[in-house]
Amino acid sequence: MMDSALLISTPEGASPDLAGTLVANNAVNVAAYAHGLYHMGHRFEKEGDYYTL
């Protein structure tokens, strides 16, 4: 899996704070995605719905 943080480009004239925010948000998204993958292996079925342990 490519590190999507490497795909972020800063528009000309954008503030460094904006770029930092984009990178920070991306890191959170990647962490949430990894966390979701972890939970995919830890699910149980209850009344037809899935719940994470």
ChimeraX commands (.cxc) that place a marker at each C-alpha (Angstrom):
marker #1 position 0.00,0.00,0.00 radius 0.5
marker #1 position 1.40,3.38,-0.96 radius 0.5
marker #1 position 1.69,5.95,1.77 radius 0.5
marker #1 position -1.01,8.38,0.68 radius 0.5
marker #1 position 0.70,11.15,2.66 radius 0.5
marker #1 position 3.24,11.25,-0.16 radius 0.5
marker #1 position 0.46,12.12,-2.61 radius 0.5
marker #1 position -0.46,15.41,-0.93 radius 0.5
marker #1 position 0.68,18.42,-2.94 radius 0.5
marker #1 position 0.58,21.96,-1.63 radius 0.5
marker #1 position -1.14,24.44,-3.99 radius 0.5
marker #1 position 0.93,27.46,-4.98 radius 0.5
marker #1 position 0.56,30.16,-2.36 radius 0.5
marker #1 position -1.06,27.89,0.24 radius 0.5
marker #1 position 0.02,28.46,3.81 radius 0.5
marker #1 position 2.36,25.95,5.48 radius 0.5
marker #1 position -0.27,25.58,8.19 radius 0.5
marker #1 position -2.72,24.28,5.61 radius 0.5
marker #1 position -0.20,21.72,4.36 radius 0.5
marker #1 position 0.48,20.64,7.94 radius 0.5
marker #1 position -3.24,20.27,8.57 radius 0.5
marker #1 position -3.66,18.14,5.44 radius 0.5
marker #1 position -0.81,15.87,6.50 radius 0.5
marker #1 position -2.17,15.60,10.04 radius 0.5
marker #1 position -5.66,14.78,8.79 radius 0.5
marker #1 position -4.21,12.20,6.41 radius 0.5
marker #1 position -2.29,10.57,9.25 radius 0.5
marker #1 position -5.52,10.32,11.25 radius 0.5
marker #1 position -7.30,8.76,8.26 radius 0.5
marker #1 position -4.52,6.21,7.77 radius 0.5
marker #1 position -4.60,5.36,11.48 radius 0.5
marker #1 position -8.38,4.96,11.39 radius 0.5
marker #1 position -8.10,2.76,8.29 radius 0.5
marker #1 position -5.48,0.55,9.96 radius 0.5
marker #1 position -7.64,0.38,13.09 radius 0.5
marker #1 position -10.61,-0.67,10.96 radius 0.5
marker #1 position -8.54,-3.43,9.33 radius 0.5
marker #1 position -7.57,-4.63,12.81 radius 0.5
marker #1 position -11.21,-4.82,13.86 radius 0.5
marker #1 position -12.22,-6.69,10.71 radius 0.5
marker #1 position -10.57,-9.73,12.28 radius 0.5
marker #1 position -12.35,-9.19,15.59 radius 0.5
marker #1 position -16.06,-9.12,14.82 radius 0.5
marker #1 position -18.93,-11.22,16.03 radius 0.5
marker #1 position -22.44,-11.47,14.64 radius 0.5
marker #1 position -25.46,-10.48,16.71 radius 0.5
marker #1 position -28.99,-10.33,15.34 radius 0.5
marker #1 position -27.69,-10.03,11.79 radius 0.5
marker #1 position -25.55,-6.99,12.51 radius 0.5
marker #1 position -21.83,-6.78,13.08 radius 0.5
marker #1 position -20.32,-5.21,16.17 radius 0.5
marker #1 position -16.65,-4.60,16.83 radius 0.5
marker #1 position -15.26,-6.12,19.99 radius 0.5
marker link #1:1,2 radius 0.2
marker link #1:2,3 radius 0.2
marker link #1:3,4 radius 0.2
marker link #1:4,5 radius 0.2
marker link #1:5,6 radius 0.2
marker link #1:6,7 radius 0.2
marker link #1:7,8 radius 0.2
marker link #1:8,9 radius 0.2
marker link #1:9,10 radius 0.2
marker link #1:10,11 radius 0.2
marker link #1:11,12 radius 0.2
marker link #1:12,13 radius 0.2
marker link #1:13,14 radius 0.2
marker link #1:14,15 radius 0.2
marker link #1:15,16 radius 0.2
marker link #1:16,17 radius 0.2
marker link #1:17,18 radius 0.2
marker link #1:18,19 radius 0.2
marker link #1:19,20 radius 0.2
marker link #1:20,21 radius 0.2
marker link #1:21,22 radius 0.2
marker link #1:22,23 radius 0.2
marker link #1:23,24 radius 0.2
marker link #1:24,25 radius 0.2
marker link #1:25,26 radius 0.2
marker link #1:26,27 radius 0.2
marker link #1:27,28 radius 0.2
marker link #1:28,29 radius 0.2
marker link #1:29,30 radius 0.2
marker link #1:30,31 radius 0.2
marker link #1:31,32 radius 0.2
marker link #1:32,33 radius 0.2
marker link #1:33,34 radius 0.2
marker link #1:34,35 radius 0.2
marker link #1:35,36 radius 0.2
marker link #1:36,37 radius 0.2
marker link #1:37,38 radius 0.2
marker link #1:38,39 radius 0.2
marker link #1:39,40 radius 0.2
marker link #1:40,41 radius 0.2
marker link #1:41,42 radius 0.2
marker link #1:42,43 radius 0.2
marker link #1:43,44 radius 0.2
marker link #1:44,45 radius 0.2
marker link #1:45,46 radius 0.2
marker link #1:46,47 radius 0.2
marker link #1:47,48 radius 0.2
marker link #1:48,49 radius 0.2
marker link #1:49,50 radius 0.2
marker link #1:50,51 radius 0.2
marker link #1:51,52 radius 0.2
marker link #1:52,53 radius 0.2
view
